[in-house]
Amino acid sequence: MFENLVREKINSEKKKVIGLFPVSRDNVRKSELSPFVKNFIFNETQEITENDFLDELIEKGVKLMFNYTIRPKWTMLNYVYGSMESKSDNELRHKLKVFTFYKFYPDTILNYLDEETHLYVSKGKVELLINDTNEVLYNKLTTDISGVKIKNFLLNVFKLKYENEADINLESAIPFSFIKIFLEDKDYNDLLEKFDIISSLKENTLVSYKDIIKVLTDKYTTHETKHEEKTEEKIEHNEEVKTDAQSDDEVFEPIIIPEQPQEKIEKEKIEVELPKKEIKEEKTPKKEINYTKYDIYSDDLVKERDAKEKEEKEKESEEETEIFTESDENEIGDQYQIKRLFNEKELNTLRDKVYGGSKTAMRNSFRELAKSDSWKEASSHLKNLFNEQKVNIYNKQVVKFIDALQEHFNSKEK
């Protein structure tokens, strides 16, 4: 079904530009192509003059949209970064323009970029931001969970099959594999496990909105399970579904991520794979922010995140927040002679960007640097440290860190 839906959408989008003349950015902008596909085309190229090239861009844009809909985190990271571990601020902003729905993801990342200057942003940092966003979404969904919340949560996934929202109702159904991949991408394994109540549930089993709501609200009964088995037998008999000889990979054909024009890298493929289940720690629902029927807005996410960070800081003891204890011993020939080169904000930044968030690692490193007799000896330690932590040496704060240390040791040698 997935392959058929992708092909149908590609053909539908291509029909919208049949007879387009001349082929140009302006005419494409005026066309009825979907917003996502338009954004993708404009982000990929500055000039469109050939029909074949336009058709190729439409196909890639549709495939990217389907992947983003079903597993947004995985798709964003692969489309934005490809095989690279970091991207410049401008490149990241440019790539994020493609994503016209699930706006809470790009908005959260953009808010982070706006907080301070970032020459380069690591893939790992963006992944953490997406994970934080998913945690907030989880709390909003599971606090006083309801049919309205569940409908909005899965709306875009259903729209892959039912393009018009008006056509979606409680009887509308999508393959269970869509739900499975969507929840696994967010690491909502506890919600996924709730579907175990449906016996003989297969990847290609069609699950209705009504049954999804009952499962996630713990209202699905044994009687309905038995009824579902009979319904499934009819579905398998009457519809063209995957045969026993087919594998999951055959149902979900690989979808190619468009090549990144600025880098010489191999084409990345997005294969809609089914990862193994992982045990997820039970989460305690947090107080819900006002929810609307339209979506979970990014402004709310930012407020929720800020409130969470403030709460965590208030709970930390004085001992936990203090990076170093400035005892007499520390002030004489120990790590303090390196620490004093930076203010508190700079130390916190260095801890995150250079030492992987570890206070202990930073303390030990400062001790080693304090023992160094020359900049050559200190730079040798830094080289090993940067390689081990995979530090982006072009980051503004890292450059300032290196300059401050070099100036410190050069003054000692005079």
C-alpha positions in Angstrom: 0.0 0.0 0.0 2.8 2.4 0.9 4.4 2.1 -2.5 1.0 2.6 -4.3 0.2 5.7 -2.2 3.6 7.3 -3.1 3.1 6.6 -6.8 -0.4 8.0 -6.8 0.8 11.2 -5.0 3.6 11.6 -7.5 1.3 11.2 -10.5 -1.2 13.6 -8.9 1.4 16.3 -8.3 2.9 15.9 -11.9 -0.6 16.4 -13.4 -0.7 19.8 -11.7 2.1 21.1 -13.9 1.2 19.4 -17.2 1.3 22.0 -19.9 3.2 24.5 -17.7 4.9 26.9 -20.1 7.4 28.3 -19.8 8.9 26.1 -17.0 10.1 28.7 -14.5 10.2 29.3 -10.7 7.5 31.9 -11.1 5.1 29.6 -12.9 5.9 26.8 -10.4 5.1 29.2 -7.6 1.7 30.0 -9.2 0.9 26.3 -9.8 -1.3 24.1 -7.5 1.6 21.9 -6.3 1.4 21.1 -2.6 3.3 23.6 -0.3 5.8 20.9 0.8 6.7 20.0 -2.8 7.0 23.7 -3.8 9.3 24.4 -0.8 11.4 21.4 -1.7 11.8 22.5 -5.3 12.7 26.1 -4.4 15.2 24.9 -1.8 16.9 22.6 -4.2 17.4 24.8 -7.2 17.4 28.5 -8.2 16.6 27.7 -11.9 14.0 25.4 -13.5 13.7 25.4 -17.2 13.2 21.7 -18.2 10.0 19.6 -17.7 12.1 16.5 -17.0 14.0 18.2 -14.3 10.8 19.5 -12.7 9.3 16.0 -12.8 12.4 14.7 -11.1 12.2 17.3 -8.3 8.5 16.6 -7.8 9.2 12.9 -7.4 11.9 13.5 -4.8 9.8 16.0 -3.0 6.9 13.6 -2.7 9.1 10.8 -1.4 10.7 13.1 1.2 7.2 14.3 2.3 6.0 10.7 2.8 9.1 9.8 4.8 8.9 13.0 6.9 5.2 12.2 7.7 5.8 8.7 9.0 9.2 9.2 10.7 10.0 12.9 11.0 13.0 12.7 13.3 14.9 10.1 11.2 14.0 12.0 7.9 15.0 15.5 9.2 18.4 14.3 10.4 19.2 12.5 7.2 17.9 15.2 4.8 19.6 18.0 6.7 22.9 16.3 7.5 23.3 13.3 5.2 26.7 11.8 6.0 27.9 15.0 7.7 28.2 15.4 11.5 27.7 19.2 11.5 26.2 22.0 9.4 26.6 25.7 9.4 23.8 27.9 10.8 22.8 29.1 7.4 22.7 25.7 5.8 20.6 24.4 8.7 18.1 27.3 8.4 17.9 26.7 4.6 17.2 23.0 4.9 14.5 23.5 7.6 12.4 25.7 5.2 11.3 22.5 3.4 9.3 21.2 6.4 5.9 22.9 6.2 4.1 20.8 8.8 5.0 19.4 12.2 6.3 22.9 12.7 7.1 22.3 16.3 10.3 20.5 15.1 11.9 23.2 12.9 10.6 26.0 15.2 12.3 24.5 18.2 15.6 24.2 16.3 15.3 27.8 15.0 14.6 29.1 18.5 17.8 27.4 19.6 19.7 29.0 16.7 18.3 32.4 17.6 19.5 32.2 21.2 23.1 32.9 20.3 25.5 32.8 17.4 26.3 29.3 16.1 28.8 28.9 13.3 28.2 25.2 13.1 25.6 23.0 14.7 26.2 19.3 15.3 23.8 16.5 14.2 23.8 15.3 17.8 22.6 18.6 19.1 19.6 18.7 16.7 18.7 15.2 17.6 18.6 16.2 21.3 16.3 19.1 20.4 14.0 16.8 18.5 14.0 14.3 21.4 13.1 17.1 23.9 10.3 18.1 21.6 9.0 14.5 21.4 9.0 14.3 25.2 6.9 17.5 25.4 4.5 16.1 22.8 4.3 12.8 24.7 3.3 14.6 27.9 0.7 16.7 26.1 -0.8 13.6 24.4 -0.9 11.3 27.4 -2.1 13.9 30.0 -5.9 13.5 29.9 -5.6 11.6 26.6 -8.7 11.9 24.4 -10.0 11.1 21.0 -9.4 14.7 19.8 -5.8 14.6 20.9 -5.2 11.2 19.2 -6.9 12.4 16.0 -4.6 15.5 15.7 -1.6 13.4 16.7 -2.1 11.1 13.7 -3.8 13.4 11.3 -0.9 13.8 8.9 -0.3 10.1 8.8 -3.9 9.5 7.9 -3.7 12.2 5.2 -1.2 10.0 3.3 -4.1 7.8 2.4 -7.0 10.3 2.7 -5.7 13.5 1.1 -8.7 15.6 2.2 -9.2 15.9 5.9 -12.9 16.0 5.3 -12.8 12.4 4.2 -11.3 11.2 7.4 -13.7 9.8 10.0 -13.7 7.2 12.8 -14.0 4.3 10.3 -11.0 5.5 8.3 -8.2 3.0 8.5 -4.4 2.8 7.7 -1.9 -0.1 7.9 -0.6 -0.8 11.4 2.9 -0.4 10.0 2.3 3.3 9.5 1.4 3.7 13.2 4.3 1.4 14.3 7.0 3.3 12.5 5.5 6.7 13.6 5.6 5.7 17.3 9.0 4.1 17.1 10.5 7.2 15.5 9.4 9.2 18.6 10.5 6.4 20.9 6.9 6.0 22.3 7.3 2.3 22.8 4.9 2.2 25.7 2.2 3.5 23.5 3.2 1.0 20.8 2.9 -1.9 23.2 -0.7 -1.1 23.9 -1.5 -2.5 20.4 -0.5 -5.9 21.6 -4.1 -6.3 22.8 -5.1 -6.7 19.1 -4.4 -10.4 18.5 -2.8 -11.5 15.2 -1.9 -7.9 14.4 0.3 -7.7 11.3 2.2 -4.9 9.6 -0.4 -4.7 6.8 -3.4 -5.0 9.1 -5.7 -2.0 8.5 -6.5 -0.3 11.8 -9.3 2.3 12.1 -9.2 5.6 13.8 -11.9 4.3 16.2 -9.8 1.3 17.2 -6.6 3.4 17.6 -8.5 5.7 20.0 -9.8 2.7 22.0 -6.4 1.1 22.2 -4.5 4.3 23.3 -7.2 5.1 25.8 -7.2 1.5 27.2 -10.9 0.9 26.1 -10.2 -1.9 23.6 -11.9 -5.1 24.8 -11.4 -8.8 24.3 -14.7 -9.0 22.4 -13.4 -6.4 19.9 -10.2 -8.4 19.6 -12.2 -11.4 18.4 -14.3 -9.3 16.1 -11.1 -7.8 14.7 -9.7 -11.2 13.8 -12.8 -11.9 11.7 -12.6 -8.5 10.1 -9.0 -9.1 9.3 -9.8 -12.4 7.6 -12.2 -10.5 5.3 -9.7 -7.8 4.6 -7.0 -10.3 3.6 -9.4 -12.1 1.4 -11.0 -9.1 -0.4 -8.0 -6.7 -0.7 -4.7 -7.0 -2.4 -2.3 -7.3 0.5 1.2 -8.6 1.0 1.6 -12.4 0.5 3.3 -14.6 3.0 6.3 -14.8 0.7 6.8 -11.0 0.8 9.0 -9.3 3.3 8.5 -6.0 5.0 11.2 -4.4 2.9 9.3 -5.4 -0.2 6.2 -3.7 1.0 8.1 -0.5 2.0 10.3 0.1 -1.0 13.3 2.3 -0.4 12.7 6.0 -0.8 15.6 8.1 -1.9 16.6 11.2 -0.1 17.4 13.9 -2.7 21.1 14.5 -3.2 22.6 17.4 -1.4 23.9 19.8 -4.0 26.6 21.4 -1.9 28.4 18.2 -0.9 29.9 15.3 -2.8 28.3 12.4 -1.0 26.5 9.3 -2.1 22.8 9.2 -2.4 21.2 8.5 0.9 18.2 6.1 1.0 15.4 6.3 3.4 14.3 2.7 4.0 11.1 2.5 6.0 12.5 -0.2 8.3 11.0 -1.7 11.4 13.5 -1.4 14.3 13.4 -3.8 17.2 11.3 -2.8 20.2 13.2 -1.2 23.0 12.3 -1.1 26.7 11.2 2.5 27.5 11.2 3.8 31.0 7.8 4.8 32.3 7.2 8.5 32.0 5.2 10.5 34.5 2.7 12.8 32.7 3.4 16.5 33.2 0.8 19.2 33.5 -0.8 19.8 30.2 -0.6 23.1 28.3 -3.8 24.3 26.7 -4.4 22.1 23.6 -6.3 23.2 20.5 -7.9 21.1 17.8 -5.5 22.4 15.1 -2.1 21.3 16.4 0.4 21.5 19.2 2.0 24.9 18.7 5.7 25.5 18.9 5.3 28.5 21.2 3.8 26.2 23.7 6.6 23.7 23.3 9.2 26.4 23.9 7.3 27.5 27.1 7.1 23.9 28.3 10.8 23.4 27.6 11.7 26.6 29.4 9.5 25.7 32.4 11.1 22.2 32.5 14.6 23.6 32.5 13.8 26.1 35.2 12.2 23.4 37.4 15.3 21.2 36.9 17.7 24.0 37.8 15.7 24.8 41.0 15.9 21.2 42.1 19.7 21.1 41.7 21.7 21.5 44.9 24.4 24.0 45.3 26.9 21.2 45.1 25.5 20.0 41.7 25.5 23.4 40.1 29.0 24.3 41.2 31.4 23.2 38.5 34.5 23.5 40.7 35.1 23.9 44.4 37.5 26.8 44.7 39.4 25.6 47.7 42.8 26.9 48.7 44.3 23.8 47.1 42.5 24.5 43.8 43.7 28.1 43.7 47.3 27.0 43.9 48.7 25.3 40.9 45.6 23.1 40.2 42.7 23.3 37.7 41.8 26.7 39.0 44.6 28.4 37.1 42.8 27.3 33.9 39.3 27.8 35.2 40.0 31.5 36.1 40.5 32.3 32.4 36.7 31.9 31.8 33.5 33.2 33.3 30.7 30.9 34.5 28.7 31.2 31.3 31.8 30.3 29.2 32.6 27.3 31.5 29.1 25.9 31.0 29.4 26.3 27.3 32.8 24.6 27.2 31.4 21.8 29.3 28.8 21.1 26.7 30.7 21.7 23.5 34.1 20.3 24.4 33.6 17.8 27.2 30.3 16.2 26.3 28.5 17.8 29.2 30.7 16.1 31.8 31.9 18.2 34.7 34.4 15.5 35.8 35.9 15.3 32.3 36.4 19.1 32.2 37.9 19.1 35.7 40.4 16.4 34.8 41.3 18.1 31.6 41.9 21.4 33.3 44.2 19.6 35.8 46.2 18.2 32.8 46.4 21.6 31.2 47.6 23.2 34.4 50.5 20.7 34.6 51.6 21.6 31.0 54.8 23.7 30.8 54.2 25.1 27.3 51.6 25.7 24.7 53.0 22.9 22.6 52.4 20.4 25.5 48.9 21.8 26.1 48.0 21.8 22.4 48.9 18.1 22.3 46.4 17.4 25.1 43.8 19.5 23.3 44.3 17.6 20.0 43.7 14.2 21.7 40.7 15.7 23.6 39.1 17.1 20.4 39.6 13.9 18.5 38.1 11.8 21.4 35.1 14.1 21.9 34.7 14.8 18.1 34.7 18.6 18.9 33.9 21.0 16.1 37.1 23.2 16.2 35.4 25.9 14.1 32.7 26.6 16.7 33.0 30.2 17.9 33.2 29.2 21.6 35.8 26.5 20.9 38.0 29.0 19.0 37.8 31.4 21.9 38.7 28.6 24.2 41.8 27.8 22.2 42.9 31.4 21.9 42.5 32.0 25.6 44.7 28.9 26.4 47.3 29.9 23.8 47.6 33.4 25.2 47.8 32.0 28.8 50.7 29.6 27.9 52.5 32.1 25.7 52.5 34.6 28.6 53.9 31.9 31.0 56.8 31.2 28.6 57.9 34.8 28.5 
